[in-house]
């Protein structure tokens, strides 16, 4: 005769959790048990969840060692608030959206990130999406379309939490933070052995927030006038800078909150990003920006950009070098390639000084010109083999760019 305990167990059904298999060095799913109940159902606006998933894709991993990093965690703590979270082990991105839930007050489950995103993109219309959870499955429905996905328990989902007790905070308009990223992102190092160069150095003072990036060959500096009670600095990793440059809004005055203690957190209306920072002593680059340059020229940005685009056609495939010769109110652009083909072009500029020839990587100059808002740009230098300062007229203190010349 079955006991009360056996009757109770017979009403349970399995769900999946992840455990680490040391012999195979990977995570796998195993069955656990949960009490049988009615399926958990959520109704979510398709556009809302697509916007949230767009924030997740840059952080989502496809790790073979830790498959859970390829999943998005869905957490419901109140009937109308669903949190989506993804992590690569060092950076966590989360976003909240409103939903209608039935048969549940809490939910904590992980769904395959790429599959879930692709499904939501391919649903037939912008109407609401219904998600029904019955472990270890989730069924995603809209009209006559239905997808059934396997889920995982979130016990092994990495958690990244900032030390709230020792946090230092500052606020900046979201559009200003996006501008700091945009104006410096292209000067970051890429897989540099000096790890601290593979990111952007942020300095927060009482009257301004500054961003600096350099790869050792060029330097970008940008600051925003902001009053803050706190003073702190950190080096933001390259992956995080690239993600913020994409996700931050350019046309909003809503504030973004920056918090720093053991980790860095950036919180906007749409998302919360938490990440580790790069360690190391970032070089003091202010001496380049504040240096005295003996000669100065001013040239139209669009004219110089178009001339460099033409020069790049016949520049060296590997070095992309271009030679710029300045004389009285005239600039000559010359480029050669390995087949000895060449281009010469003259354009007008405002310059009174000695004839000087400077060599540059075309891509470095094009990156600068693509981020200049003014019609003209100032070029300041002392000698042909020393650093050259590019800045917008009357905006030197706000944004400036340093490029080391090439020997051509």
Buried (B, 14 or more C-beta within 10 A) or exposed (E): EEEEEEEEEEEEBEBBBBEEEEEEEBBEBEEBEEEEEEBBBBEBBBEBBBBBBBBBBBBBBEBEEBBBBBBBBBBBEEBEEBBBBBBBEBBBBBBBBEBBBEEBEEBBBBBBBBBBBEBBEEBEEEEBBBBBBBBBBBBBBBEEEEBEBEBBBBEBBEEBEBEEEEBBBBBBBBBBBBBBBBBBBBBBBEEBEEBBBBBBBBBBBEEBBBBBBBBEBBBBBBBBEBEBEBEBBBBBBBBBBBBBBBBBBEEBEEBBEBBBBEBBBBBBEBBBBBBBBBEBEBBEBEEBBEEEBEBBBEBBBEBBBBBBEEBBEBBBEEBBBBBBBBBEEEBBBBBBBEEEEEBEBEBEBEBEEEEBBBBBBBBBBBBBBEBBEEEBBBBBBBEBEEBBBBBBEEBBEBBBBBBBBBEB
